[in-house]
Amino acid sequence: MTTVSVDLTTQKQLEISLTDYEITFRNFTLGTGTSIYIISPDIQMTSSLAEVSGTVLDELTGGPVSSPNFSISIGITQGTVARSALAGVDGKFKITGIQKGGPYDLVVRSNNLTGTLTGSNLYFNDVPRTVTLTAGQKYDIGTIYIKLQTLAVKGTVYDSKVYDLANVAGNLARAGVSNATVKAKYKRNDGTYYQVSSSPTLSGGSFEIQLPSLRFDFEISCSNYITQSFSGTNINSYPNAYNGLDFKIKPQSITAYGKAYYDSNSNGYVDEADALIFTANGGAFQSLVNTLIVSYDYHSFTFDAFVQNDSTFVATDVPIGPDGTKRFTIYDRYLGTNIVPSPWSDSTGNNIVTLNTGGTNPSSIDIAVNLTESQYASFNGKVYDYKIWVEGDELYKGTPGYVKDRTDNHIANATIKVTSVSGYNKTFTSQADGRFLIKVPAGNTYTITYSAAGYSDTFENNLVATAGTIQQIEGALYPKLGRVTGTIYYDNNLNAVNSEPTDYNHIHEASEPVVNSVTAHPTVSSNWSGATFNVMYNYRGLTFGTTSFNKSNSQYVIEKVPVGTYNSFMAQDVSSLSGWTGVGNDYSARMFMSQIYTLDGKTAASVTVAENTTTPNINFAVMVWGGHITGIKDLKKNETNFRILYAQPPDGIRSKMRGEDYWLALGGSLDQTEGLPIPRKYYLELFDIRDGGSSSGIKPLKFTDPQGVIKIFSYPVGNDPDIIIPPGTYVLAIAGDVDLSGSPLGPPMNTDQGLTWSNSPAGFPYRYGGIADTSDHKRRLVLAI
């Protein structure tokens, strides 16, 4: 200041005024001669303005907030005076240059920064305060709490492995991950986080979460998935919902290993009988290399891996989720008919493989592959007995009643072994009818070997198995063979060759001659030197017999007898036959009865034949037909009493009949006798019965049974054997002279009476009586048997 007057007695007062500052006064004195006066100390001005500071925190997030979508403005007003400031990232603010005074209105509000929204107070409600300020006051209003508004944030959690597939399929819901948790994280200024988690995602992976309009990081977690984080998502749609917040997360996965086997026994699981698919049966299925895939389903999509040419497979990136289980199945990649879809299964029927971060259980997923018919060929046929099927047919072809297919030619339970040079080896069994149907891998050449107990093995080579075909084959088995020899003797226990026998016991004794040595039998006046015998046995329903018979020594030989034990050996007189044709029918031409091989004279004895061995001394003692009944059968009179035998017997016949003809004459289906209801199949009339009398060589027979059963014993008696009867046991049959004492017959047997029918006390019909004859008087006994 210049030209200030000097006043030595009165102080000067300096008034200093400055905008926004308080007026300041300073007194000073200017002495005489003072040209320059320096005011000291310096004048300090006091501002007339005040300031307000504080901190804005969000109740929702628990700290200061910073958003790309809005700012937090703190404004102070009084009338037309207005001042404002923005809260920093730390929530702090300061409003300066506020004129002293008041009361002022202080308001905390949001300011939109996105340009898409208009107005203010959108993100939280205004928070008002009132303040009065003094000049230069620095007022700390403290902490002011706001509460951010939230909005619905919606989105979907997808599985990254199947997302693209589902998108191409036009159905993203197939890729949705259920039960996932979406966690939103807002990082506060101090480095801590405000976090909000959603409810578990729904089946299609969708979620909804309420968030304020801030920038969030997201963390997605789910069982069997890798927890993944996604940063920097700005929730900027307030007040509208935020849609389309989608995430793709990667499933936890493992690598699955396994092998493909040929299911040789079709049981659905791998066992010790199975071999690797491309090495089984000598590599019969190598044509399927590059066609087999092992597949599993995930989120309704199918993933697969090739079965390699070493029959192994490796499936990488197999998700453990959604539930830690999988079903693995081998398919034909071309959907062809080479194999049946073959799922993994264990021997218990379990077909679920469990997965965890350590791998799979089982550790090796070994699958039994079931091939279709297109990979197989079949052999169909029957195992038959060569002796029955071929030799038997040669013998019996053309014989009445013989039908080849009805013979017992089939061999049940025969073992059928199928092998190939490539390594196939499997055994089958024929059915009860000898038939078999064998399915084998196609493309191989096989050898089939047939075997059964008692037979020599046979085989067929070079059987080519063509896919999809059924070849007809026949398996012939040849019985193991032995040899049987023996001698035919005449059943006569006397020493003299040509003497009359007194006993037939069906067994050979040392004194008995060979049959062909008898040349002058006194009873039948026969020469048997030319007799021929066939020793027979029954094998599987057909009769086979002697290969050669030597008349010089009555010895026979049977070649090619199947091994085994027989109870059916029989010697038969075939002198009148040129071959076997008619055997069993030509009884009338035989001189000797058929004789079974017996050791006790009563029951058939067994003959055992061993392989490549001769069974010797299977000897027979044969006899002329039946036993003999002494007496004469008088047919010369056409009397009613005899018409039960012949309706019209010719006059003048005095018959000496062979037993065969006689027996047939008595046979037939007779319903009654002479009009009486006496149903019997056979009737036998015995005659020349003398009251206790005897004749040379005749042995009387007694009733040996209280029921009146008398047996015909087979031996000739007397010098005039008229009738020969087949051997056996007959009810009420009598041979030779009869001692009727104590008999169960009704009327007295010591008087003559007419031939009339009576019943014995045991109920057996008979007739007995005398009849005049030109030569003598004889009693007759006729019994119904």
ChimeraX attribute file (.defattr): number of C-alpha atoms within 10 A of each C-alpha:
attribute: neighborCount
match mode: 1-to-1
recipient: residues
	/A:1	5
	/A:2	6
	/A:3	6
	/A:4	11
	/A:5	10
	/A:6	16
	/A:7	12
	/A:8	11
	/A:9	9
	/A:10	11
	/A:11	14
	/A:12	16
	/A:13	11
	/A:14	12
	/A:15	10
	/A:16	13
	/A:17	12
	/A:18	12
	/A:19	9
	/A:20	18
	/A:21	16
	/A:22	16
	/A:23	14
	/A:24	14
	/A:25	12
	/A:26	13
	/A:27	11
	/A:28	14
	/A:29	15
	/A:30	18
	/A:31	14
	/A:32	10
	/A:33	7
	/A:34	9
	/A:35	12
	/A:36	10
	/A:37	12
	/A:38	8
	/A:39	11
	/A:40	8
	/A:41	6
	/A:42	7
	/A:43	11
	/A:44	7
	/A:45	15
	/A:46	14
	/A:47	18
	/A:48	21
	/A:49	21
	/A:50	21
	/A:51	20
	/A:52	24
	/A:53	18
	/A:54	17
	/A:55	19
	/A:56	26
	/A:57	20
	/A:58	16
	/A:59	13
	/A:60	16
	/A:61	20
	/A:62	14
	/A:63	23
	/A:64	21
	/A:65	25
	/A:66	21
	/A:67	18
	/A:68	14
	/A:69	22
	/A:70	23
	/A:71	20
	/A:72	25
	/A:73	20
	/A:74	25
	/A:75	19
	/A:76	22
	/A:77	18
	/A:78	15
	/A:79	8
	/A:80	6
	/A:81	10
	/A:82	15
	/A:83	17
	/A:84	20
	/A:85	18
	/A:86	20
	/A:87	23
	/A:88	17
	/A:89	18
	/A:90	16
	/A:91	20
	/A:92	18
	/A:93	21
	/A:94	19
	/A:95	19
	/A:96	18
	/A:97	17
	/A:98	27
	/A:99	24
	/A:100	19
	/A:101	15
	/A:102	15
	/A:103	13
	/A:104	21
	/A:105	16
	/A:106	21
	/A:107	17
	/A:108	25
	/A:109	22
	/A:110	22
	/A:111	19
	/A:112	19
	/A:113	14
	/A:114	12
	/A:115	8
	/A:116	10
	/A:117	15
	/A:118	11
	/A:119	8
	/A:120	17
	/A:121	17
	/A:122	18
	/A:123	25
	/A:124	18
	/A:125	15
	/A:126	17
	/A:127	16
	/A:128	14
	/A:129	14
	/A:130	13
	/A:131	15
	/A:132	15
	/A:133	20
	/A:134	16
	/A:135	19
	/A:136	20
	/A:137	18
	/A:138	17
	/A:139	18
	/A:140	13
	/A:141	15
	/A:142	12
	/A:143	13
	/A:144	18
	/A:145	17
	/A:146	25
	/A:147	17
	/A:148	21
	/A:149	16
	/A:150	20
	/A:151	21
	/A:152	18
	/A:153	22
	/A:154	16
	/A:155	19
	/A:156	26
	/A:157	28
	/A:158	25
	/A:159	23
	/A:160	16
	/A:161	18
	/A:162	20
	/A:163	20
	/A:164	13
	/A:165	15
	/A:166	20
	/A:167	13
	/A:168	9
	/A:169	10
	/A:170	10
	/A:171	12
	/A:172	19
	/A:173	18
	/A:174	22
	/A:175	27
	/A:176	26
	/A:177	29
	/A:178	21
	/A:179	20
	/A:180	26
	/A:181	21
	/A:182	25
	/A:183	18
	/A:184	24
	/A:185	22
	/A:186	23
	/A:187	18
	/A:188	17
	/A:189	14
	/A:190	10
	/A:191	8
	/A:192	11
	/A:193	17
	/A:194	15
	/A:195	15
	/A:196	15
	/A:197	17
	/A:198	16
	/A:199	14
	/A:200	18
	/A:201	21
	/A:202	16
	/A:203	15
	/A:204	17
	/A:205	24
	/A:206	23
	/A:207	23
	/A:208	22
	/A:209	18
	/A:210	17
	/A:211	26
	/A:212	25
	/A:213	24
	/A:214	24
	/A:215	21
	/A:216	23
	/A:217	18
	/A:218	20
	/A:219	17
	/A:220	21
	/A:221	18
	/A:222	22
	/A:223	17
	/A:224	19
	/A:225	20
	/A:226	14
	/A:227	16
	/A:228	14
	/A:229	16
	/A:230	13
	/A:231	13
	/A:232	12
	/A:233	13
	/A:234	16
	/A:235	23
	/A:236	20
	/A:237	18
	/A:238	21
	/A:239	15
	/A:240	11
	/A:241	17
	/A:242	21
	/A:243	14
	/A:244	11
	/A:245	15
	/A:246	14
	/A:247	21
	/A:248	19
	/A:249	22
	/A:250	16
	/A:251	22
	/A:252	19
	/A:253	20
	/A:254	18
	/A:255	16
	/A:256	21
	/A:257	17
	/A:258	20
	/A:259	20
	/A:260	28
	/A:261	24
	/A:262	24
	/A:263	23
	/A:264	24
	/A:265	13
	/A:266	13
	/A:267	14
	/A:268	19
	/A:269	26
	/A:270	26
	/A:271	16
	/A:272	6
	/A:273	11
	/A:274	18
	/A:275	19
	/A:276	22
	/A:277	30
	/A:278	23
	/A:279	18
	/A:280	20
	/A:281	24
	/A:282	16
	/A:283	17
	/A:284	21
	/A:285	22
	/A:286	16
	/A:287	12
	/A:288	16
	/A:289	16
	/A:290	13
	/A:291	18
	/A:292	25
	/A:293	20
	/A:294	26
	/A:295	20
	/A:296	18
	/A:297	14
	/A:298	19
	/A:299	17
	/A:300	11
	/A:301	12
	/A:302	10
	/A:303	15
	/A:304	21
	/A:305	16
	/A:306	20
	/A:307	25
	/A:308	17
	/A:309	15
	/A:310	14
	/A:311	21
	/A:312	19
	/A:313	23
	/A:314	17
	/A:315	18
	/A:316	13
	/A:317	14
	/A:318	21
	/A:319	24
	/A:320	24
	/A:321	20
	/A:322	18
	/A:323	12
	/A:324	16
	/A:325	16
	/A:326	21
	/A:327	15
	/A:328	24
	/A:329	20
	/A:330	25
	/A:331	24
	/A:332	18
	/A:333	16
	/A:334	10
	/A:335	12
	/A:336	12
	/A:337	14
	/A:338	22
	/A:339	20
	/A:340	16
	/A:341	16
	/A:342	21
	/A:343	23
	/A:344	24
	/A:345	22
	/A:346	20
	/A:347	11
	/A:348	7
	/A:349	11
	/A:350	10
	/A:351	16
	/A:352	17
	/A:353	18
	/A:354	16
	/A:355	24
	/A:356	17
	/A:357	13
	/A:358	10
	/A:359	17
	/A:360	20
	/A:361	14
	/A:362	15
	/A:363	14
	/A:364	14
	/A:365	22
	/A:366	24
	/A:367	26
	/A:368	30
	/A:369	28
	/A:370	23
	/A:371	21
	/A:372	14
	/A:373	19
	/A:374	16
	/A:375	21
	/A:376	23
	/A:377	21
	/A:378	20
	/A:379	19
	/A:380	14
	/A:381	18
	/A:382	23
	/A:383	28
	/A:384	23
	/A:385	22
	/A:386	17
	/A:387	22
	/A:388	24
	/A:389	17
	/A:390	14
	/A:391	13
	/A:392	19
	/A:393	19
	/A:394	11
	/A:395	16
	/A:396	17
	/A:397	14
	/A:398	11
	/A:399	12
	/A:400	9
	/A:401	8
	/A:402	13
	/A:403	12
	/A:404	15
	/A:405	10
	/A:406	8
	/A:407	15
	/A:408	16
	/A:409	24
	/A:410	26
	/A:411	22
	/A:412	18
	/A:413	19
	/A:414	25
	/A:415	18
	/A:416	23
	/A:417	17
	/A:418	19
	/A:419	20
	/A:420	18
	/A:421	12
	/A:422	15
	/A:423	15
	/A:424	19
	/A:425	14
	/A:426	15
	/A:427	13
	/A:428	16
	/A:429	20
	/A:430	21
	/A:431	16
	/A:432	12
	/A:433	15
	/A:434	19
	/A:435	20
	/A:436	23
	/A:437	18
	/A:438	18
	/A:439	17
	/A:440	24
	/A:441	25
	/A:442	22
	/A:443	17
	/A:444	26
	/A:445	17
	/A:446	24
	/A:447	18
	/A:448	20
	/A:449	18
	/A:450	23
	/A:451	22
	/A:452	19
	/A:453	12
	/A:454	16
	/A:455	19
	/A:456	14
	/A:457	17
	/A:458	15
	/A:459	15
	/A:460	15
	/A:461	12
	/A:462	11
	/A:463	15
	/A:464	14
	/A:465	21
	/A:466	19
	/A:467	17
	/A:468	15
	/A:469	15
	/A:470	17
	/A:471	16
	/A:472	11
	/A:473	15
	/A:474	14
	/A:475	25
	/A:476	25
	/A:477	24
	/A:478	19
	/A:479	22
	/A:480	19
	/A:481	20
	/A:482	20
	/A:483	19
	/A:484	24
	/A:485	20
	/A:486	18
	/A:487	23
	/A:488	28
	/A:489	27
	/A:490	27
	/A:491	26
	/A:492	30
	/A:493	21
	/A:494	17
	/A:495	12
	/A:496	13
	/A:497	20
	/A:498	19
	/A:499	15
	/A:500	18
	/A:501	22
	/A:502	14
	/A:503	16
	/A:504	22
	/A:505	18
	/A:506	24
	/A:507	23
	/A:508	24
	/A:509	15
	/A:510	10
	/A:511	15
	/A:512	19
	/A:513	24
	/A:514	25
	/A:515	30
	/A:516	22
	/A:517	20
	/A:518	20
	/A:519	15
	/A:520	15
	/A:521	15
	/A:522	13
	/A:523	16
	/A:524	14
	/A:525	10
	/A:526	13
	/A:527	16
	/A:528	20
	/A:529	17
	/A:530	15
	/A:531	20
	/A:532	21
	/A:533	27
	/A:534	25
	/A:535	32
	/A:536	18
	/A:537	22
	/A:538	14
	/A:539	17
	/A:540	13
	/A:541	11
	/A:542	17
	/A:543	18
	/A:544	22
	/A:545	23
	/A:546	18
	/A:547	15
	/A:548	16
	/A:549	21
	/A:550	13
	/A:551	19
	/A:552	12
	/A:553	16
	/A:554	21
	/A:555	20
	/A:556	24
	/A:557	20
	/A:558	22
	/A:559	16
	/A:560	18
	/A:561	24
	/A:562	22
	/A:563	20
	/A:564	17
	/A:565	11
	/A:566	16
	/A:567	16
	/A:568	16
	/A:569	22
	/A:570	21
	/A:571	24
	/A:572	23
	/A:573	23
	/A:574	24
	/A:575	17
	/A:576	12
	/A:577	14
	/A:578	8
	/A:579	11
	/A:580	15
	/A:581	15
	/A:582	13
	/A:583	14
	/A:584	10
	/A:585	8
	/A:586	14
	/A:587	18
	/A:588	11
	/A:589	14
	/A:590	19
	/A:591	20
	/A:592	21
	/A:593	17
	/A:594	26
	/A:595	20
	/A:596	26
	/A:597	25
	/A:598	22
	/A:599	16
	/A:600	11
	/A:601	16
	/A:602	12
	/A:603	12
	/A:604	17
	/A:605	17
	/A:606	16
	/A:607	18
	/A:608	14
	/A:609	21
	/A:610	18
	/A:611	17
	/A:612	14
	/A:613	12
	/A:614	17
	/A:615	17
	/A:616	14
	/A:617	12
	/A:618	20
	/A:619	22
	/A:620	28
	/A:621	27
	/A:622	26
	/A:623	24
	/A:624	21
	/A:625	24
	/A:626	24
	/A:627	25
	/A:628	25
	/A:629	26
	/A:630	25
	/A:631	20
	/A:632	17
	/A:633	17
	/A:634	16
	/A:635	19
	/A:636	14
	/A:637	15
	/A:638	16
	/A:639	11
	/A:640	12
	/A:641	13
	/A:642	17
	/A:643	14
	/A:644	16
	/A:645	17
	/A:646	13
	/A:647	11
	/A:648	12
	/A:649	15
	/A:650	12
	/A:651	10
	/A:652	11
	/A:653	12
	/A:654	13
	/A:655	14
	/A:656	16
	/A:657	14
	/A:658	19
	/A:659	20
	/A:660	19
	/A:661	15
	/A:662	17
	/A:663	17
	/A:664	10
	/A:665	14
	/A:666	17
	/A:667	15
	/A:668	11
	/A:669	10
	/A:670	15
	/A:671	12
	/A:672	13
	/A:673	16
	/A:674	12
	/A:675	7
	/A:676	9
	/A:677	10
	/A:678	16
	/A:679	14
	/A:680	16
	/A:681	14
	/A:682	16
	/A:683	21
	/A:684	20
	/A:685	19
	/A:686	23
	/A:687	23
	/A:688	21
	/A:689	23
	/A:690	19
	/A:691	16
	/A:692	12
	/A:693	12
	/A:694	15
	/A:695	14
	/A:696	8
	/A:697	13
	/A:698	18
	/A:699	16
	/A:700	18
	/A:701	17
	/A:702	19
	/A:703	20
	/A:704	11
	/A:705	12
	/A:706	12
	/A:707	16
	/A:708	20
	/A:709	20
	/A:710	19
	/A:711	20
	/A:712	23
	/A:713	20
	/A:714	24
	/A:715	22
	/A:716	29
	/A:717	24
	/A:718	19
	/A:719	17
	/A:720	15
	/A:721	19
	/A:722	19
	/A:723	24
	/A:724	24
	/A:725	20
	/A:726	17
	/A:727	16
	/A:728	11
	/A:729	12
	/A:730	12
	/A:731	15
	/A:732	21
	/A:733	21
	/A:734	25
	/A:735	26
	/A:736	27
	/A:737	25
	/A:738	23
	/A:739	18
	/A:740	19
	/A:741	14
	/A:742	9
	/A:743	19
	/A:744	19
	/A:745	21
	/A:746	14
	/A:747	14
	/A:748	12
	/A:749	16
	/A:750	13
	/A:751	10
	/A:752	15
	/A:753	14
	/A:754	12
	/A:755	17
	/A:756	12
	/A:757	17
	/A:758	16
	/A:759	15
	/A:760	17
	/A:761	14
	/A:762	13
	/A:763	12
	/A:764	19
	/A:765	20
	/A:766	23
	/A:767	21
	/A:768	25
	/A:769	19
	/A:770	18
	/A:771	14
	/A:772	9
	/A:773	10
	/A:774	5
	/A:775	6
	/A:776	9
	/A:777	14
	/A:778	19
	/A:779	23
	/A:780	20
	/A:781	21
	/A:782	22
	/A:783	22
	/A:784	19
	/A:785	17
